[in-house]
Amino acid sequence: MSDRKYHTKTVTLETDTKDLGKILEQLDTTLDYDDGTYSGVLTLDHTAIRTEASGYTSQARNITATKTIGPLDRNDMSYVPAATVKNGVTLNLSNVDWQVIGTDLVGDTLAPASYQAVATYSGKSYHKVATGYVTSADYVGEVTRNDVESVTYKVTYLGTAAEGSALIANRGGISMAGLPYALGVLGVGTVATLAVLLFRSRRALRQLQEEEPEDELEHEQEETT
């Protein structure tokens, strides 16, 4: 006789990606199950695949920004801010390129009249990056146990006895609970009565047999006289 039950087994898999398509390539469609008692073939449940990061590390990313400042009347660093903000990250000034954008004739010579500054800012942003991923997958199916000799089921009936049945059972002063006892006493009494009657019958028969020879002897003596 075999015993069957529904079973779920969870397996884990370490991956370097959380892409479901690539994870499915590393998971078997079916799984042979045997725990020494129950055995069977389980099937991958595609709706029960969970992937989460196994750990994190902090990773830096370089950020740069360029800002053009001008026109300016002179190439003075006081016109150039020392820092700027990009995407919430503060960047510091790393380079300035001064450019002449206007000239004036001074005598016979052209002289710079206006400037612009091309300022370069740089910095780093830090964010968490997963170091790897762990995938949990469920395999489900029916497993069987073939060494079961028998299965015993216990059935319990619940309820209240009907009043009519109780009246019939208790009629005459004898309850259903005492009926087996009463029948037993009645049976013992009947056997005892029959035994007494049998004993008396045998004793009467024996006495009758003993009296018959005496009567015959008396009858013979009377005839002789």
JODAQUI-V949991 format. One record per backbone hydrogen bond with DSSP energy under -0.5 kcal/mol. CO is the residue of the C=O (numbers start at 0). NH is the residue of the N-H. E is the energy in kcal/mol with one decimal. If there is no record, write none. Layout:
# JODAQUI-V949991
CO_NH_E ; CO_NH_E
This chain:
# JODAQUI-V949991
0_147_-1.0 ; 2_144_-2.4 ; 4_142_-2.6 ; 6_140_-1.6 ; 8_138_-3.0 ; 10_136_-2.8 ; 12_134_-3.4 ; 14_132_-2.9 ; 18_22_-1.9 ; 19_23_-2.6 ; 20_24_-1.0 ; 21_25_-0.5 ; 22_25_-1.4 ; 23_26_-0.9 ; 28_43_-2.7 ; 30_41_-3.2 ; 32_39_-2.2 ; 37_34_-2.1 ; 38_143_-2.8 ; 39_32_-3.2 ; 41_30_-2.6 ; 42_139_-2.6 ; 43_45_-0.9 ; 44_47_-1.9 ; 47_49_-0.5 ; 47_137_-1.1 ; 49_135_-3.1 ; 51_133_-2.9 ; 54_130_-2.5 ; 54_131_-0.7 ; 56_128_-2.8 ; 58_126_-2.1 ; 60_124_-2.5 ; 62_122_-2.1 ; 64_120_-3.4 ; 66_68_-0.5 ; 66_118_-3.4 ; 68_116_-3.7 ; 71_114_-3.5 ; 73_75_-1.8 ; 75_78_-2.0 ; 76_79_-1.4 ; 78_80_-0.6 ; 81_92_-2.5 ; 83_90_-3.7 ; 85_88_-2.1 ; 88_85_-2.8 ; 88_90_-0.5 ; 90_83_-2.4 ; 91_121_-2.4 ; 94_119_-3.4 ; 95_97_-0.6 ; 96_117_-2.6 ; 98_100_-0.6 ; 98_115_-2.3 ; 101_112_-4.1 ; 101_113_-1.8 ; 103_105_-0.7 ; 103_110_-3.8 ; 104_106_-0.7 ; 105_108_-1.9 ; 108_105_-4.0 ; 110_103_-3.1 ; 113_100_-1.8 ; 113_101_-1.2 ; 114_70_-0.7 ; 114_71_-3.9 ; 115_98_-2.8 ; 115_117_-0.5 ; 116_68_-3.5 ; 116_118_-0.8 ; 117_96_-2.1 ; 118_66_-3.0 ; 119_93_-3.4 ; 119_94_-1.6 ; 120_64_-2.4 ; 121_91_-2.2 ; 122_62_-3.0 ; 124_60_-2.4 ; 126_58_-2.9 ; 128_56_-2.2 ; 131_53_-2.5 ; 131_54_-0.7 ; 132_14_-2.6 ; 133_51_-1.9 ; 134_12_-2.5 ; 135_49_-2.8 ; 136_10_-2.7 ; 137_44_-2.8 ; 138_8_-2.8 ; 139_42_-3.2 ; 140_6_-3.0 ; 142_4_-2.1 ; 143_38_-2.0 ; 144_2_-2.7 ; 146_148_-0.6 ; 150_152_-0.5 ; 152_154_-0.6 ; 161_165_-1.5 ; 162_166_-2.1 ; 163_167_-2.1 ; 164_168_-2.3 ; 165_169_-1.8 ; 166_170_-0.7 ; 167_170_-0.7 ; 169_172_-1.6 ; 170_173_-0.7 ; 172_174_-0.5 ; 174_177_-0.6 ; 174_178_-0.7 ; 175_178_-0.6 ; 175_179_-0.5 ; 177_181_-2.3 ; 178_182_-2.5 ; 179_183_-2.0 ; 180_184_-2.3 ; 181_185_-2.4 ; 182_186_-2.2 ; 183_187_-2.3 ; 184_188_-2.5 ; 185_189_-2.2 ; 186_190_-2.2 ; 187_191_-2.3 ; 188_192_-2.3 ; 189_193_-2.3 ; 190_194_-2.0 ; 191_195_-2.1 ; 192_196_-2.4 ; 193_197_-2.2 ; 194_198_-2.3 ; 195_199_-2.5 ; 196_200_-2.2 ; 197_201_-2.2 ; 198_202_-2.0 ; 199_203_-2.4 ; 200_204_-2.2 ; 201_205_-1.9 ; 202_206_-2.1 ; 203_207_-2.2 ; 204_208_-2.0 ; 205_209_-1.6 ; 206_210_-1.7 ; 207_211_-1.4 ; 208_212_-0.7 ; 209_213_-0.7 ; 210_214_-1.7 ; 211_215_-1.6 ; 212_216_-2.0 ; 213_217_-2.1 ; 214_218_-1.7 ; 215_219_-1.7 ; 216_220_-1.9 ; 217_221_-1.7 ; 218_222_-1.4 ; 219_223_-1.6 ; 220_224_-1.7
